[in-house]
Amino acid sequence: VQIAAVLYVAFSIPLLGVWYYVMDDAILWLGLNQRIAKMGADYTRIAIIPVGLEGIAEALLAVLDITDHEDFVACFWVGSAFLQTAAIAFLPLIMTRIWWMSRTFSLSLDLYVLSM
């Protein structure tokens, strides 16, 4: 299993590089237009970072699990699940507050312009 973790990291890094540089050509090959290809390539350049980090973390956690360090792995998964749940729970609240603040500012700006 340790060999599998090392091979995963060894093969995933070059493939992530190929994904980074070839995505726009692949989208064009599928018959989509240039604007969508640019959007897909831009998204790929952002999404590749968490995908790569998650793969490396999975490999390291597999090695820790094999070497009888399950406590660290369990703490990592509990902490990760807590952060993901908090992000999912609070992000809509934060975005709604930002939307209301922008609407309030827009309304106050409209009232200011009308009062002139």
Biopython code that builds the backbone (N, CA, C, O; Angstrom):
import numpy as np
from Bio.PDB.StructureBuilder import StructureBuilder

atoms = [
    (1, "VAL", "N", (0.827, -1.183, 0.000)),
    (1, "VAL", "CA", (0.000, 0.000, 0.000)),
    (1, "VAL", "C", (0.869, 1.244, 0.000)),
    (1, "VAL", "O", (0.480, 2.255, -0.585)),
    (2, "GLN", "N", (2.034, 1.204, 0.637)),
    (2, "GLN", "CA", (2.928, 2.358, 0.614)),
    (2, "GLN", "C", (3.417, 2.614, -0.805)),
    (2, "GLN", "O", (3.568, 3.764, -1.219)),
    (3, "ILE", "N", (3.661, 1.546, -1.544)),
    (3, "ILE", "CA", (4.095, 1.704, -2.929)),
    (3, "ILE", "C", (2.982, 2.350, -3.744)),
    (3, "ILE", "O", (3.246, 3.182, -4.613)),
    (4, "ALA", "N", (1.743, 1.970, -3.466)),
    (4, "ALA", "CA", (0.619, 2.562, -4.190)),
    (4, "ALA", "C", (0.513, 4.057, -3.906)),
    (4, "ALA", "O", (0.223, 4.837, -4.813)),
    (5, "ALA", "N", (0.743, 4.463, -2.669)),
    (5, "ALA", "CA", (0.683, 5.885, -2.333)),
    (5, "ALA", "C", (1.790, 6.662, -3.047)),
    (5, "ALA", "O", (1.558, 7.756, -3.561)),
    (6, "VAL", "N", (2.970, 6.099, -3.074)),
    (6, "VAL", "CA", (4.091, 6.757, -3.760)),
    (6, "VAL", "C", (3.830, 6.810, -5.264)),
    (6, "VAL", "O", (4.089, 7.833, -5.898)),
    (7, "LEU", "N", (3.327, 5.731, -5.835)),
    (7, "LEU", "CA", (3.022, 5.724, -7.268)),
    (7, "LEU", "C", (1.904, 6.705, -7.600)),
    (7, "LEU", "O", (1.928, 7.350, -8.648)),
    (8, "TYR", "N", (0.937, 6.814, -6.716)),
    (8, "TYR", "CA", (-0.144, 7.777, -6.942)),
    (8, "TYR", "C", (0.406, 9.198, -7.054)),
    (8, "TYR", "O", (0.061, 9.933, -7.979)),
    (9, "VAL", "N", (1.250, 9.572, -6.123)),
    (9, "VAL", "CA", (1.834, 10.916, -6.161)),
    (9, "VAL", "C", (2.742, 11.066, -7.375)),
    (9, "VAL", "O", (2.726, 12.102, -8.039)),
    (10, "ALA", "N", (3.534, 10.034, -7.667)),
    (10, "ALA", "CA", (4.485, 10.109, -8.786)),
    (10, "ALA", "C", (3.765, 10.258, -10.129)),
    (10, "ALA", "O", (4.245, 10.969, -11.012)),
    (11, "PHE", "N", (2.632, 9.602, -10.287)),
    (11, "PHE", "CA", (1.920, 9.690, -11.567)),
    (11, "PHE", "C", (0.920, 10.843, -11.610)),
    (11, "PHE", "O", (0.624, 11.362, -12.686)),
    (12, "SER", "N", (0.406, 11.240, -10.475)),
    (12, "SER", "CA", (-0.606, 12.291, -10.502)),
    (12, "SER", "C", (-0.017, 13.660, -10.802)),
    (12, "SER", "O", (-0.673, 14.473, -11.453)),
    (13, "ILE", "N", (1.186, 13.938, -10.355)),
    (13, "ILE", "CA", (1.779, 15.256, -10.605)),
    (13, "ILE", "C", (1.979, 15.508, -12.097)),
    (13, "ILE", "O", (1.584, 16.573, -12.570)),
    (14, "PRO", "N", (2.568, 14.594, -12.863)),
    (14, "PRO", "CA", (2.656, 14.856, -14.309)),
    (14, "PRO", "C", (1.296, 14.919, -14.995)),
    (14, "PRO", "O", (1.104, 15.713, -15.916)),
    (15, "LEU", "N", (0.346, 14.087, -14.554)),
    (15, "LEU", "CA", (-0.972, 14.120, -15.169)),
    (15, "LEU", "C", (-1.724, 15.406, -14.839)),
    (15, "LEU", "O", (-2.499, 15.893, -15.662)),
    (16, "LEU", "N", (-1.506, 15.961, -13.648)),
    (16, "LEU", "CA", (-2.085, 17.255, -13.330)),
    (16, "LEU", "C", (-1.486, 18.343, -14.215)),
    (16, "LEU", "O", (-2.180, 19.278, -14.613)),
    (17, "GLY", "N", (-0.199, 18.217, -14.522)),
    (17, "GLY", "CA", (0.428, 19.155, -15.450)),
    (17, "GLY", "C", (-0.155, 19.058, -16.843)),
    (17, "GLY", "O", (-0.376, 20.076, -17.500)),
    (18, "VAL", "N", (-0.407, 17.840, -17.299)),
    (18, "VAL", "CA", (-1.038, 17.655, -18.608)),
    (18, "VAL", "C", (-2.443, 18.241, -18.577)),
    (18, "VAL", "O", (-2.854, 18.906, -19.527)),
    (19, "TRP", "N", (-3.183, 18.004, -17.501)),
    (19, "TRP", "CA", (-4.528, 18.545, -17.358)),
    (19, "TRP", "C", (-4.488, 20.073, -17.414)),
    (19, "TRP", "O", (-5.367, 20.701, -18.004)),
    (20, "TYR", "N", (-3.471, 20.662, -16.800)),
    (20, "TYR", "CA", (-3.329, 22.116, -16.749)),
    (20, "TYR", "C", (-3.134, 22.709, -18.151)),
    (20, "TYR", "O", (-3.732, 23.731, -18.487)),
    (21, "TYR", "N", (-2.299, 22.062, -18.960)),
    (21, "TYR", "CA", (-1.929, 22.640, -20.254)),
    (21, "TYR", "C", (-2.814, 22.189, -21.424)),
    (21, "TYR", "O", (-2.823, 22.851, -22.462)),
    (22, "VAL", "N", (-3.549, 21.093, -21.290)),
    (22, "VAL", "CA", (-4.268, 20.527, -22.426)),
    (22, "VAL", "C", (-5.783, 20.753, -22.345)),
    (22, "VAL", "O", (-6.501, 20.431, -23.292)),
    (23, "MET", "N", (-6.276, 21.299, -21.234)),
    (23, "MET", "CA", (-7.719, 21.389, -21.046)),
    (23, "MET", "C", (-8.397, 22.219, -22.127)),
    (23, "MET", "O", (-9.448, 21.816, -22.627)),
    (24, "ASP", "N", (-7.837, 23.353, -22.502)),
    (24, "ASP", "CA", (-8.510, 24.175, -23.510)),
    (24, "ASP", "C", (-8.560, 23.482, -24.867)),
    (24, "ASP", "O", (-9.560, 23.583, -25.577)),
    (25, "ASP", "N", (-7.488, 22.777, -25.232)),
    (25, "ASP", "CA", (-7.508, 22.022, -26.490)),
    (25, "ASP", "C", (-8.527, 20.882, -26.441)),
    (25, "ASP", "O", (-9.186, 20.594, -27.441)),
    (26, "ALA", "N", (-8.655, 20.241, -25.288)),
    (26, "ALA", "CA", (-9.623, 19.153, -25.147)),
    (26, "ALA", "C", (-11.053, 19.679, -25.269)),
    (26, "ALA", "O", (-11.909, 19.020, -25.859)),
    (27, "ILE", "N", (-11.309, 20.846, -24.721)),
    (27, "ILE", "CA", (-12.646, 21.430, -24.819)),
    (27, "ILE", "C", (-12.946, 21.822, -26.264)),
    (27, "ILE", "O", (-14.057, 21.616, -26.753)),
    (28, "LEU", "N", (-11.953, 22.385, -26.937)),
    (28, "LEU", "CA", (-12.147, 22.712, -28.355)),
    (28, "LEU", "C", (-12.352, 21.452, -29.186)),
    (28, "LEU", "O", (-13.140, 21.457, -30.132)),
    (29, "TRP", "N", (-11.654, 20.376, -28.847)),
    (29, "TRP", "CA", (-11.794, 19.112, -29.560)),
    (29, "TRP", "C", (-13.206, 18.543, -29.413)),
    (29, "TRP", "O", (-13.699, 17.849, -30.303)),
    (30, "LEU", "N", (-13.853, 18.843, -28.282)),
    (30, "LEU", "CA", (-15.229, 18.392, -28.067)),
    (30, "LEU", "C", (-16.243, 19.197, -28.866)),
    (30, "LEU", "O", (-17.429, 18.865, -28.884)),
    (31, "GLY", "N", (-15.784, 20.248, -29.523)),
    (31, "GLY", "CA", (-16.663, 21.020, -30.392)),
    (31, "GLY", "C", (-17.261, 22.255, -29.755)),
    (31, "GLY", "O", (-18.154, 22.875, -30.333)),
    (32, "LEU", "N", (-16.795, 22.623, -28.586)),
    (32, "LEU", "CA", (-17.306, 23.819, -27.928)),
    (32, "LEU", "C", (-16.524, 25.042, -28.413)),
    (32, "LEU", "O", (-15.444, 24.908, -28.989)),
    (33, "ASN", "N", (-17.072, 26.224, -28.177)),
    (33, "ASN", "CA", (-16.437, 27.415, -28.730)),
    (33, "ASN", "C", (-15.258, 27.891, -27.881)),
    (33, "ASN", "O", (-14.982, 27.343, -26.814)),
    (34, "GLN", "N", (-14.580, 28.908, -28.370)),
    (34, "GLN", "CA", (-13.350, 29.400, -27.741)),
    (34, "GLN", "C", (-13.620, 30.008, -26.365)),
    (34, "GLN", "O", (-12.801, 29.865, -25.457)),
    (35, "ARG", "N", (-14.750, 30.679, -26.201)),
    (35, "ARG", "CA", (-15.076, 31.299, -24.913)),
    (35, "ARG", "C", (-15.234, 30.244, -23.822)),
    (35, "ARG", "O", (-14.745, 30.417, -22.706)),
    (36, "ILE", "N", (-15.911, 29.165, -24.148)),
    (36, "ILE", "CA", (-16.092, 28.083, -23.175)),
    (36, "ILE", "C", (-14.759, 27.391, -22.896)),
    (36, "ILE", "O", (-14.490, 26.992, -21.763)),
    (37, "ALA", "N", (-13.930, 27.251, -23.921)),
    (37, "ALA", "CA", (-12.608, 26.653, -23.721)),
    (37, "ALA", "C", (-11.766, 27.512, -22.783)),
    (37, "ALA", "O", (-11.045, 26.977, -21.941)),
    (38, "LYS", "N", (-11.843, 28.819, -22.915)),
    (38, "LYS", "CA", (-11.095, 29.708, -22.024)),
    (38, "LYS", "C", (-11.628, 29.605, -20.604)),
    (38, "LYS", "O", (-10.854, 29.568, -19.648)),
    (39, "MET", "N", (-12.966, 29.559, -20.460)),
    (39, "MET", "CA", (-13.551, 29.416, -19.128)),
    (39, "MET", "C", (-13.135, 28.092, -18.487)),
    (39, "MET", "O", (-12.819, 28.050, -17.298)),
    (40, "GLY", "N", (-13.136, 27.015, -19.268)),
    (40, "GLY", "CA", (-12.719, 25.713, -18.739)),
    (40, "GLY", "C", (-11.260, 25.695, -18.347)),
    (40, "GLY", "O", (-10.896, 25.123, -17.320)),
    (41, "ALA", "N", (-10.411, 26.323, -19.165)),
    (41, "ALA", "CA", (-8.982, 26.380, -18.840)),
    (41, "ALA", "C", (-8.746, 27.232, -17.599)),
    (41, "ALA", "O", (-7.912, 26.884, -16.763)),
    (42, "ASP", "N", (-9.462, 28.337, -17.468)),
    (42, "ASP", "CA", (-9.316, 29.173, -16.266)),
    (42, "ASP", "C", (-9.760, 28.424, -15.020)),
    (42, "ASP", "O", (-9.108, 28.502, -13.979)),
    (43, "TYR", "N", (-10.872, 27.695, -15.123)),
    (43, "TYR", "CA", (-11.338, 26.906, -13.982)),
    (43, "TYR", "C", (-10.328, 25.809, -13.626)),
    (43, "TYR", "O", (-10.079, 25.537, -12.451)),
    (44, "THR", "N", (-9.757, 25.192, -14.649)),
    (44, "THR", "CA", (-8.784, 24.126, -14.409)),
    (44, "THR", "C", (-7.581, 24.657, -13.657)),
    (44, "THR", "O", (-7.061, 23.990, -12.762)),
    (45, "ARG", "N", (-7.138, 25.843, -14.007)),
    (45, "ARG", "CA", (-5.970, 26.418, -13.341)),
    (45, "ARG", "C", (-6.245, 26.732, -11.877)),
    (45, "ARG", "O", (-5.315, 26.819, -11.075)),
    (46, "ILE", "N", (-7.512, 26.901, -11.526)),
    (46, "ILE", "CA", (-7.876, 27.110, -10.122)),
    (46, "ILE", "C", (-8.115, 25.772, -9.430)),
    (46, "ILE", "O", (-7.650, 25.560, -8.310)),
    (47, "ALA", "N", (-8.837, 24.868, -10.091)),
    (47, "ALA", "CA", (-9.251, 23.601, -9.471)),
    (47, "ALA", "C", (-8.109, 22.618, -9.312)),
    (47, "ALA", "O", (-8.214, 21.677, -8.526)),
    (48, "ILE", "N", (-7.031, 22.813, -10.031)),
    (48, "ILE", "CA", (-5.927, 21.859, -9.981)),
    (48, "ILE", "C", (-5.213, 21.897, -8.625)),
    (48, "ILE", "O", (-4.636, 20.897, -8.198)),
    (49, "ILE", "N", (-5.253, 23.041, -7.955)),
    (49, "ILE", "CA", (-4.548, 23.177, -6.674)),
    (49, "ILE", "C", (-5.190, 22.298, -5.597)),
    (49, "ILE", "O", (-4.480, 21.497, -4.989)),
    (50, "PRO", "N", (-6.499, 22.407, -5.329)),
    (50, "PRO", "CA", (-7.048, 21.520, -4.301)),
    (50, "PRO", "C", (-7.034, 20.046, -4.686)),
    (50, "PRO", "O", (-6.921, 19.183, -3.816)),
    (51, "VAL", "N", (-7.146, 19.749, -5.979)),
    (51, "VAL", "CA", (-7.098, 18.347, -6.408)),
    (51, "VAL", "C", (-5.713, 17.767, -6.130)),
    (51, "VAL", "O", (-5.591, 16.655, -5.617)),
    (52, "GLY", "N", (-4.682, 18.517, -6.468)),
    (52, "GLY", "CA", (-3.322, 18.045, -6.216)),
    (52, "GLY", "C", (-3.016, 17.914, -4.733)),
    (52, "GLY", "O", (-2.406, 16.936, -4.302)),
    (53, "LEU", "N", (-3.445, 18.912, -3.949)),
    (53, "LEU", "CA", (-3.208, 18.848, -2.510)),
    (53, "LEU", "C", (-3.978, 17.708, -1.859)),
    (53, "LEU", "O", (-3.476, 17.066, -0.936)),
    (54, "GLU", "N", (-5.188, 17.455, -2.330)),
    (54, "GLU", "CA", (-5.967, 16.355, -1.782)),
    (54, "GLU", "C", (-5.311, 15.008, -2.087)),
    (54, "GLU", "O", (-5.303, 14.113, -1.241)),
    (55, "GLY", "N", (-4.767, 14.868, -3.283)),
    (55, "GLY", "CA", (-4.080, 13.625, -3.630)),
    (55, "GLY", "C", (-2.846, 13.390, -2.778)),
    (55, "GLY", "O", (-2.601, 12.275, -2.318)),
    (56, "ILE", "N", (-2.070, 14.447, -2.572)),
    (56, "ILE", "CA", (-0.873, 14.309, -1.729)),
    (56, "ILE", "C", (-1.272, 14.013, -0.291)),
    (56, "ILE", "O", (-0.639, 13.189, 0.370)),
    (57, "ALA", "N", (-2.323, 14.681, 0.204)),
    (57, "ALA", "CA", (-2.791, 14.414, 1.567)),
    (57, "ALA", "C", (-3.287, 12.976, 1.708)),
    (57, "ALA", "O", (-3.022, 12.321, 2.716)),
    (58, "GLU", "N", (-4.008, 12.486, 0.691)),
    (58, "GLU", "CA", (-4.485, 11.089, 0.737)),
    (58, "GLU", "C", (-3.309, 10.124, 0.808)),
    (58, "GLU", "O", (-3.348, 9.147, 1.556)),
    (59, "ALA", "N", (-2.266, 10.396, 0.034)),
    (59, "ALA", "CA", (-1.097, 9.514, 0.042)),
    (59, "ALA", "C", (-0.413, 9.540, 1.407)),
    (59, "ALA", "O", (-0.042, 8.496, 1.944)),
    (60, "LEU", "N", (-0.250, 10.732, 1.960)),
    (60, "LEU", "CA", (0.395, 10.824, 3.272)),
    (60, "LEU", "C", (-0.458, 10.188, 4.364)),
    (60, "LEU", "O", (0.070, 9.545, 5.271)),
    (61, "LEU", "N", (-1.764, 10.365, 4.280)),
    (61, "LEU", "CA", (-2.632, 9.749, 5.278)),
    (61, "LEU", "C", (-2.640, 8.227, 5.146)),
    (61, "LEU", "O", (-2.768, 7.519, 6.145)),
    (62, "ALA", "N", (-2.505, 7.728, 3.939)),
    (62, "ALA", "CA", (-2.418, 6.273, 3.759)),
    (62, "ALA", "C", (-1.145, 5.737, 4.396)),
    (62, "ALA", "O", (-1.159, 4.684, 5.032)),
    (63, "VAL", "N", (-0.051, 6.459, 4.226)),
    (63, "VAL", "CA", (1.211, 6.030, 4.848)),
    (63, "VAL", "C", (1.101, 6.102, 6.369)),
    (63, "VAL", "O", (1.571, 5.197, 7.059)),
    (64, "LEU", "N", (0.492, 7.157, 6.904)),
    (64, "LEU", "CA", (0.304, 7.247, 8.351)),
    (64, "LEU", "C", (-0.603, 6.130, 8.868)),
    (64, "LEU", "O", (-0.372, 5.581, 9.945)),
    (65, "ASP", "N", (-1.613, 5.806, 8.106)),
    (65, "ASP", "CA", (-2.531, 4.743, 8.513)),
    (65, "ASP", "C", (-1.817, 3.402, 8.551)),
    (65, "ASP", "O", (-2.071, 2.592, 9.442)),
    (66, "ILE", "N", (-0.938, 3.160, 7.606)),
    (66, "ILE", "CA", (-0.228, 1.887, 7.548)),
    (66, "ILE", "C", (0.796, 1.773, 8.673)),
    (66, "ILE", "O", (1.038, 0.680, 9.185)),
    (67, "THR", "N", (1.392, 2.890, 9.055)),
    (67, "THR", "CA", (2.436, 2.857, 10.078)),
    (67, "THR", "C", (1.881, 3.021, 11.497)),
    (67, "THR", "O", (2.588, 3.475, 12.396)),
    (68, "ASP", "N", (0.623, 2.653, 11.687)),
    (68, "ASP", "CA", (-0.038, 2.651, 12.996)),
    (68, "ASP", "C", (-0.135, 4.039, 13.631)),
    (68, "ASP", "O", (0.046, 4.188, 14.839)),
    (69, "HIS", "N", (-0.418, 5.037, 12.821)),
    (69, "HIS", "CA", (-0.677, 6.380, 13.327)),
    (69, "HIS", "C", (-2.115, 6.782, 12.979)),
    (69, "HIS", "O", (-2.358, 7.862, 12.441)),
    (70, "GLU", "N", (-3.057, 5.893, 13.295)),
    (70, "GLU", "CA", (-4.447, 6.123, 12.950)),
    (70, "GLU", "C", (-5.039, 7.312, 13.684)),
    (70, "GLU", "O", (-5.991, 7.923, 13.198)),
    (71, "ASP", "N", (-4.493, 7.652, 14.847)),
    (71, "ASP", "CA", (-5.028, 8.775, 15.615)),
    (71, "ASP", "C", (-4.883, 10.085, 14.841)),
    (71, "ASP", "O", (-5.807, 10.897, 14.815)),
    (72, "PHE", "N", (-3.727, 10.290, 14.213)),
    (72, "PHE", "CA", (-3.516, 11.504, 13.424)),
    (72, "PHE", "C", (-4.474, 11.560, 12.237)),
    (72, "PHE", "O", (-5.016, 12.614, 11.905)),
    (73, "VAL", "N", (-4.669, 10.410, 11.612)),
    (73, "VAL", "CA", (-5.562, 10.347, 10.460)),
    (73, "VAL", "C", (-6.998, 10.643, 10.884)),
    (73, "VAL", "O", (-7.709, 11.382, 10.203)),
    (74, "ALA", "N", (-7.423, 10.069, 12.006)),
    (74, "ALA", "CA", (-8.780, 10.305, 12.489)),
    (74, "ALA", "C", (-8.980, 11.774, 12.863)),
    (74, "ALA", "O", (-10.025, 12.350, 12.563)),
    (75, "CYS", "N", (-7.994, 12.378, 13.509)),
    (75, "CYS", "CA", (-8.097, 13.805, 13.856)),
    (75, "CYS", "C", (-8.158, 14.661, 12.603)),
    (75, "CYS", "O", (-8.903, 15.640, 12.553)),
    (76, "PHE", "N", (-7.387, 14.302, 11.603)),
    (76, "PHE", "CA", (-7.423, 15.054, 10.353)),
    (76, "PHE", "C", (-8.800, 14.978, 9.710)),
    (76, "PHE", "O", (-9.338, 15.998, 9.280)),
    (77, "TRP", "N", (-9.378, 13.777, 9.640)),
    (77, "TRP", "CA", (-10.684, 13.627, 8.989)),
    (77, "TRP", "C", (-11.784, 14.336, 9.767)),
    (77, "TRP", "O", (-12.677, 14.930, 9.164)),
    (78, "VAL", "N", (-11.736, 14.283, 11.101)),
    (78, "VAL", "CA", (-12.739, 14.982, 11.900)),
    (78, "VAL", "C", (-12.611, 16.486, 11.705)),
    (78, "VAL", "O", (-13.613, 17.178, 11.521)),
    (79, "GLY", "N", (-11.380, 16.997, 11.744)),
    (79, "GLY", "CA", (-11.164, 18.425, 11.522)),
    (79, "GLY", "C", (-11.570, 18.859, 10.131)),
    (79, "GLY", "O", (-12.164, 19.924, 9.960)),
    (80, "SER", "N", (-11.261, 18.055, 9.144)),
    (80, "SER", "CA", (-11.626, 18.368, 7.768)),
    (80, "SER", "C", (-13.139, 18.382, 7.591)),
    (80, "SER", "O", (-13.681, 19.277, 6.944)),
    (81, "ALA", "N", (-13.817, 17.399, 8.162)),
    (81, "ALA", "CA", (-15.276, 17.342, 8.056)),
    (81, "ALA", "C", (-15.914, 18.530, 8.775)),
    (81, "ALA", "O", (-16.899, 19.088, 8.290)),
    (82, "PHE", "N", (-15.369, 18.917, 9.913)),
    (82, "PHE", "CA", (-15.893, 20.075, 10.640)),
    (82, "PHE", "C", (-15.737, 21.351, 9.819)),
    (82, "PHE", "O", (-16.673, 22.147, 9.733)),
    (83, "LEU", "N", (-14.568, 21.555, 9.216)),
    (83, "LEU", "CA", (-14.345, 22.757, 8.406)),
    (83, "LEU", "C", (-15.245, 22.778, 7.170)),
    (83, "LEU", "O", (-15.766, 23.830, 6.800)),
    (84, "GLN", "N", (-15.425, 21.635, 6.540)),
    (84, "GLN", "CA", (-16.300, 21.583, 5.370)),
    (84, "GLN", "C", (-17.747, 21.876, 5.752)),
    (84, "GLN", "O", (-18.448, 22.594, 5.039)),
    (85, "THR", "N", (-18.191, 21.321, 6.872)),
    (85, "THR", "CA", (-19.558, 21.570, 7.327)),
    (85, "THR", "C", (-19.747, 23.037, 7.688)),
    (85, "THR", "O", (-20.778, 23.628, 7.368)),
    (86, "ALA", "N", (-18.767, 23.624, 8.346)),
    (86, "ALA", "CA", (-18.858, 25.040, 8.706)),
    (86, "ALA", "C", (-18.896, 25.909, 7.460)),
    (86, "ALA", "O", (-19.650, 26.881, 7.402)),
    (87, "ALA", "N", (-18.092, 25.570, 6.469)),
    (87, "ALA", "CA", (-18.082, 26.351, 5.230)),
    (87, "ALA", "C", (-19.423, 26.252, 4.513)),
    (87, "ALA", "O", (-19.939, 27.251, 4.010)),
    (88, "ILE", "N", (-19.982, 25.056, 4.467)),
    (88, "ILE", "CA", (-21.271, 24.873, 3.800)),
    (88, "ILE", "C", (-22.381, 25.588, 4.578)),
    (88, "ILE", "O", (-23.306, 26.131, 3.974)),
    (89, "ALA", "N", (-22.294, 25.591, 5.900)),
    (89, "ALA", "CA", (-23.349, 26.201, 6.710)),
    (89, "ALA", "C", (-23.276, 27.726, 6.694)),
    (89, "ALA", "O", (-24.307, 28.394, 6.618)),
    (90, "PHE", "N", (-22.069, 28.280, 6.766)),
    (90, "PHE", "CA", (-21.947, 29.720, 6.940)),
    (90, "PHE", "C", (-21.767, 30.502, 5.645)),
    (90, "PHE", "O", (-22.014, 31.708, 5.631)),
    (91, "LEU", "N", (-21.352, 29.872, 4.574)),
    (91, "LEU", "CA", (-21.144, 30.606, 3.332)),
    (91, "LEU", "C", (-22.432, 31.234, 2.804)),
    (91, "LEU", "O", (-22.403, 32.396, 2.400)),
    (92, "PRO", "N", (-23.563, 30.522, 2.786)),
    (92, "PRO", "CA", (-24.796, 31.200, 2.341)),
    (92, "PRO", "C", (-25.178, 32.382, 3.230)),
    (92, "PRO", "O", (-25.686, 33.389, 2.737)),
    (93, "LEU", "N", (-24.938, 32.265, 4.531)),
    (93, "LEU", "CA", (-25.244, 33.379, 5.423)),
    (93, "LEU", "C", (-24.366, 34.585, 5.118)),
    (93, "LEU", "O", (-24.846, 35.718, 5.099)),
    (94, "ILE", "N", (-23.097, 34.346, 4.884)),
    (94, "ILE", "CA", (-22.172, 35.433, 4.575)),
    (94, "ILE", "C", (-22.522, 36.061, 3.233)),
    (94, "ILE", "O", (-22.538, 37.285, 3.104)),
    (95, "MET", "N", (-22.804, 35.229, 2.233)),
    (95, "MET", "CA", (-23.129, 35.764, 0.917)),
    (95, "MET", "C", (-24.446, 36.534, 0.947)),
    (95, "MET", "O", (-24.576, 37.549, 0.262)),
    (96, "THR", "N", (-25.421, 36.075, 1.722)),
    (96, "THR", "CA", (-26.682, 36.797, 1.843)),
    (96, "THR", "C", (-26.451, 38.151, 2.507)),
    (96, "THR", "O", (-27.035, 39.152, 2.093)),
    (97, "ARG", "N", (-25.615, 38.187, 3.520)),
    (97, "ARG", "CA", (-25.304, 39.453, 4.202)),
    (97, "ARG", "C", (-24.598, 40.411, 3.250)),
    (97, "ARG", "O", (-24.904, 41.603, 3.244)),
    (98, "ILE", "N", (-23.671, 39.922, 2.455)),
    (98, "ILE", "CA", (-22.986, 40.773, 1.489)),
    (98, "ILE", "C", (-23.982, 41.305, 0.464)),
    (98, "ILE", "O", (-23.915, 42.470, 0.072)),
    (99, "TRP", "N", (-24.914, 40.441, 0.029)),
    (99, "TRP", "CA", (-25.914, 40.884, -0.945)),
    (99, "TRP", "C", (-26.783, 41.982, -0.346)),
    (99, "TRP", "O", (-27.045, 42.987, -1.006)),
    (100, "TRP", "N", (-27.241, 41.806, 0.910)),
    (100, "TRP", "CA", (-28.070, 42.817, 1.539)),
    (100, "TRP", "C", (-27.299, 44.112, 1.751)),
    (100, "TRP", "O", (-27.856, 45.199, 1.596)),
    (101, "MET", "N", (-26.026, 44.006, 2.104)),
    (101, "MET", "CA", (-25.223, 45.210, 2.286)),
    (101, "MET", "C", (-25.066, 45.955, 0.974)),
    (101, "MET", "O", (-25.117, 47.185, 0.955)),
    (102, "SER", "N", (-24.875, 45.238, -0.120)),
    (102, "SER", "CA", (-24.745, 45.903, -1.413)),
    (102, "SER", "C", (-26.066, 46.530, -1.830)),
    (102, "SER", "O", (-26.077, 47.617, -2.408)),
    (103, "ARG", "N", (-27.195, 45.853, -1.542)),
    (103, "ARG", "CA", (-28.501, 46.424, -1.864)),
    (103, "ARG", "C", (-28.763, 47.679, -1.033)),
    (103, "ARG", "O", (-29.296, 48.661, -1.549)),
    (104, "THR", "N", (-28.394, 47.652, 0.246)),
    (104, "THR", "CA", (-28.591, 48.811, 1.104)),
    (104, "THR", "C", (-27.748, 49.978, 0.619)),
    (104, "THR", "O", (-28.225, 51.112, 0.568)),
    (105, "PHE", "N", (-26.495, 49.709, 0.261)),
    (105, "PHE", "CA", (-25.631, 50.771, -0.253)),
    (105, "PHE", "C", (-26.181, 51.324, -1.554)),
    (105, "PHE", "O", (-26.171, 52.536, -1.768)),
    (106, "SER", "N", (-26.662, 50.444, -2.426)),
    (106, "SER", "CA", (-27.218, 50.883, -3.699)),
    (106, "SER", "C", (-28.459, 51.736, -3.472)),
    (106, "SER", "O", (-28.639, 52.750, -4.146)),
    (107, "LEU", "N", (-29.312, 51.344, -2.540)),
    (107, "LEU", "CA", (-30.514, 52.099, -2.242)),
    (107, "LEU", "C", (-30.166, 53.458, -1.645)),
    (107, "LEU", "O", (-30.754, 54.471, -2.021)),
    (108, "SER", "N", (-29.212, 53.482, -0.718)),
    (108, "SER", "CA", (-28.832, 54.765, -0.117)),
    (108, "SER", "C", (-28.174, 55.667, -1.152)),
    (108, "SER", "O", (-28.358, 56.883, -1.109)),
    (109, "LEU", "N", (-27.418, 55.105, -2.073)),
    (109, "LEU", "CA", (-26.823, 55.898, -3.136)),
    (109, "LEU", "C", (-27.898, 56.449, -4.060)),
    (109, "LEU", "O", (-27.811, 57.599, -4.488)),
    (110, "ASP", "N", (-28.916, 55.641, -4.377)),
    (110, "ASP", "CA", (-30.028, 56.111, -5.205)),
    (110, "ASP", "C", (-30.782, 57.244, -4.515)),
    (110, "ASP", "O", (-31.130, 58.234, -5.158)),
    (111, "LEU", "N", (-31.040, 57.111, -3.209)),
    (111, "LEU", "CA", (-31.729, 58.153, -2.479)),
    (111, "LEU", "C", (-30.899, 59.431, -2.424)),
    (111, "LEU", "O", (-31.448, 60.531, -2.502)),
    (112, "TYR", "N", (-29.594, 59.295, -2.292)),
    (112, "TYR", "CA", (-28.703, 60.459, -2.280)),
    (112, "TYR", "C", (-28.732, 61.173, -3.623)),
    (112, "TYR", "O", (-28.789, 62.402, -3.675)),
    (113, "VAL", "N", (-28.693, 60.422, -4.691)),
    (113, "VAL", "CA", (-28.708, 61.025, -6.026)),
    (113, "VAL", "C", (-30.058, 61.703, -6.283)),
    (113, "VAL", "O", (-30.112, 62.781, -6.875)),
    (114, "LEU", "N", (-31.143, 61.069, -5.837)),
    (114, "LEU", "CA", (-32.463, 61.664, -6.027)),
    (114, "LEU", "C", (-32.657, 62.928, -5.192)),
    (114, "LEU", "O", (-33.403, 63.824, -5.585)),
    (115, "SER", "N", (-31.990, 63.000, -4.043)),
    (115, "SER", "CA", (-32.156, 64.165, -3.182)),
    (115, "SER", "C", (-31.381, 65.380, -3.677)),
    (115, "SER", "O", (-31.575, 66.479, -3.157)),
    (116, "MET", "N", (-30.531, 65.216, -4.644)),
    (116, "MET", "CA", (-29.737, 66.355, -5.144)),
    (116, "MET", "C", (-30.525, 67.256, -6.013)),
    (116, "MET", "O", (-29.999, 68.254, -6.507)),
]
sb = StructureBuilder()
sb.init_structure("model")
sb.init_model(0)
sb.init_chain("A")
sb.init_seg("    ")
for serial, (resi, resn, name, xyz) in enumerate(atoms, 1):
    if name == "N":
        sb.init_residue(resn, " ", resi, " ")
    sb.init_atom(name, np.array(xyz, "f"), 0.0, 1.0, " ", f" {name:<3s}", serial, name[0])
structure = sb.get_structure()
